[in-house]
Amino acid sequence: MQVTDLANLFPTETMKAGTVLLEQGGAEGDGIIVYVGKVELSCGVGGSVQRGIFGGGGEILGVYKTLFENGARYFTGTVVEKSRITRIPK
């Protein structure tokens, strides 16, 4: 199975800029595949927010929380340009 085949199995949608896909500290377990667009990853550290890591088409985000059963997410993922994504449920 190819990663693109997952779009036929799981919810796939177009997201507008500003949509938060993953929240730092969140306990939800979905993973995200970004097919088209751009998602910024940010992380709050010591009272400030570190920004500037971007995931684009072909990136898979948020799956480590599910794979390794971490208690909370390490980063926030926010859509910065219109993106087509698939959510992989926990």
N, C-alpha and C positions, 0 to 999 in steps of 0.2 A: 504494500500500500504506500502511496505517495502522500506527502503532507497535503497537497492540494485536494486529495480525495476526502480528507476530513471535513471539507466544506459541505459535502453531501450527507454527512453523518451528524454533524453538530450545528447549533445555531450560528448562522453567518449573517452579518449585517453591516451596513455602512454607518459610520459614526462621524459626527461633525467635530470640528475643532473645539477644544475646551472640555470634551467629554472625559471624565476620569474613569479609566478602565480597571485600575488596580490601586488600592489605597494602602500606603505605608501603615503597618500595624494591623491591617485588616486580617480577619481569620478566614475569609472565603477561600475556596480552593480552586477556582477556575483558572485554567491556563488560557493564553491568548495567542493566536496566530495572526500576524499582520500580513495581509496579501499585498495591499497597495496603501500608500500613505506614510505617515510618520507619527511616532509616539515618543514623547520625551519621558525619560526616567529621571526622577528626582528623589532625593533622600534628605530628610531632616537630620542634622547632626549638630549637637551642642547649641541649639537655639537658632541655627541658620539652615538654609536649604541649599544643598548642592545640586546644581542643574547642569545639563549639557550633554547627557548621554542620550542618543537617539536610536530608536529601533525603526527600521523601515520595512519595505516589502521583503518577505521571506523570513522575518524574525519571529521567534517563538519566545513569549514572555510569560513569567509567572509560574512556570511548571515546577520549579525546584521546591516551592512550598508544598506542592502535592506529592512529588516524588520522595521527598525526605521528611514529610510530615512536620515541617517547621510550624511553630505556634502562630507566627505572625509574618506578614510581608515585610521585606526590607526596604521597599521603595514604592513610590507612587508612579503610575503610568498614565499620562495625560495625552490625548490626541491633540497634535498641533497642526495637522492639516487633514482634510477629509480622508478617512481611512476605511478600508474594507477589512473586517476582522472575523475570525471564527473563535467562539468560546468553546474550550474543551472542559466539560464539567469534571469535577473531582471524582 
